[in-house]
Amino acid sequence: MRVLVTGGAGFIGSHIVDRLIERGDEVLALDNLTSGSLDNLKKASVSKRFNLIQSDLKNFEGFTGGSLSGVSVVYHFAANPEVRVGETDPALHFNENLLATFRLLEGMR
């Protein structure tokens, strides 16, 4: 199965990526690396069934370019992990969490 994991370089996303690869899935991890780390993907990066797409969901052109064709399942973990910023900068949370999710859903549709 071909699977997309958004936020795939984050703590939770990278563990999901590793497990999916162990299960035998082909995994695309999409991450802009603002809070995720390539170190989290060391294990996955040696697999031929893994591909990292370094991009931001808000600006990702791959939905129309076909780079996600054949994806059967999406695990969506891309978000701004700093909850306290929501009180001082709600626009940041709107853009990073809601707008990015909307773009993903539209791309999936």
Secondary structure, DSSP 8 states (H G I E B T S, - for coil): -EEEEETTTSHHHHHHHHHHHHHT-EEEEEE--SS--GGGGHHHHT-TTEEEEE--GGG--HHHHTTTTT--EEEE--S---TTHHHH-HHHHIIIIIIHHHHHHHHH-
